[in-house]
Structure formats: C-alpha cells, structure tokens
Amino acid sequence: MTESFAFPVNYPLKVQNGGLFISRGIGTHPTRRLSSHELIYVVRGTLSLQEENTRFDLHEGESLLLFPWREHKGLTTFDSDLKFYWLHFDFVKDVAMIQSQQNNPSLQLDIPQHCKVKDRETILTLFRLFLYEQERGGNSLELFLILLLQEVCRAWPENVEPDGPGVALAYKARQLITTQFHLPLGATELAERLHCNADYLGRVYRLTFQMTLTDALHKQRVTAAEKLLLANTGNVADVARLTGFNDVAYFRRVFRKLLGITPAAYKKLYCREHINSQ
C-alpha cells in the first residue's frame, strides 16, 4: 500500500463567494460599501458603476476591480442583455504570508482596476470552473482566483486599441517571427516586409506582447534550438545556423541568458543518448 502525504498550501488570497448575474432589464446595482474586494467581468452588455467619485462604464470583455470600504453604486438601469460574473475576495493579512510574498516576487500581481481582457475564452473558462468548484464545495477556489487575476494582469495596455491597426501589425510581425525565424530577420527586415516604420512596429509590438521584437525573435530561435538539441541534430554550430544565428558565440550567449545553461551543456544533459528500436 502506497503512502500519502498532506502538504498544506497557503494562498495570499481568501475567496468569499462568486456568481453569475443575468439581467432581466430591471433594477440597478445597489449602493454599498463592502469589506472585501470585488472582481467583475462583463460577458455582454454594459454596466455603469461609480466608485467614490470615479465612473466606470464596463463593456463586453472588460473587467473591474472594486476596492473594500469604498462606496460604489450603479448609475443606470441594468441593460436587458447584461451578463457579468462577480467574485468577492480578501487579501490575507497574516504576517508570515506577507513576508512570503515579499521573498517570492512571483506572487506579486500588478492588477489594473479597469481593463479590457486579452483572452476572453480563458477567463470565461476560469469563471465557469470557479463556479463549478464552488458548487461542489471544492477547496481550489483560491487557485482559480489567482489564475483569474493573472489573466486580468495580461490585459491590453490603456494606450493600445485591441482592434486597432497597431495590434494587427504586431500580430503579423509575430507570425513572421514564428514561421521565418531561421531567416535573416530583425526589426528593419520585419518593418520592410510589413511596409511600416521600424520604430513604430517595435513600439506597438512591445505594447501588445510586453516584449521587444529582438526578445521575441531570440525566444523563438532558442525554442527551436532546444528541439534540435534534444533530437541530436548536428553540433552546436549546426543548430545555431539552422535557427538563424550566424554567430555561434552570440547564439551561446543568448541561449545561456534565456535558459541559464549553455547549448553544449543542455545537449549533454537532456538529449536522447539511448534509442530503443524494439
């Protein structure tokens, strides 16, 4: 009989409850002052709220974080087609937990109060899973909350229009990087192919994907290099050439910067040394 072990998992957040609001076209959001945070995500329609002296008009695909002890209220009658998820939660104020967050930056989230969510399908799936977990009395509510807040953190920057030409251009650049990384490719070449200014392309790409064109290209090339090294395809110089690096020394520096290990060490550590044919 195998042994089982119980490991306590402490989350920096505590869920109160959550739900899905579907409007009947009557009523207004109540005026209240809660002791908890509230996350709202609008699936369809428009929800107009005011927190203290700030007005928020939430449209489809937008989220809002309301803060505790601030008065908030509805400004208009609910739209007949309004549908939104809501979730109440608290931040843990335990001293040990706060110290743990300070020592582990990965737990820190920069959450915009009002934003347009990038991946609507993912956040909808997470809300559905959250409600399912809540309905069955599961103990993973805090985990789903953290995943939801991470999706909100990935929202579009305020100065980027999700449906604008800049974002479309950034996605075209990413497609070229994904499919043609092995060719001589840089900001200038990408801009020429997309018939735009290189500085402008670099700016909209960084705003859209939170990384530079060079970083995106390096990441794609190193990912391809990993696969070649694992497949034992040639030596390090061959892998560098096949993934678009003309300078082997530069390839080694970029690879080590991203993965913390040299290509040769990576190959020695991970590649398949024994192949069974039967």
Buried (B, 14 or more C-beta within 10 A) or exposed (E): EEEEEEEEEEBBBBBBEBEEBEBEEEEEBEEEEBEBBBBBBBBBBBBBBBBEEEEBBBEBBBBBBBEEEEEBBBEEBBBEEBBBBBBBBEEBEEEEBEEBBEEEEEBEEEBBEBBBBBEBEBBBEBBEBBBEBBEEEEEBBBBBBBBBBBBBEBBBBEEBEBEEEBBEBBBBBBEBBEEBBBEEBEBEBBBEBBEBEBEEBBBBBBBBBEEBBEBBBBBBBBBBBBEBBEEEBEEBEEBBBBBBBEEBEEBBEBBBEBBEBBBEEBBEEEEEEEEEEE
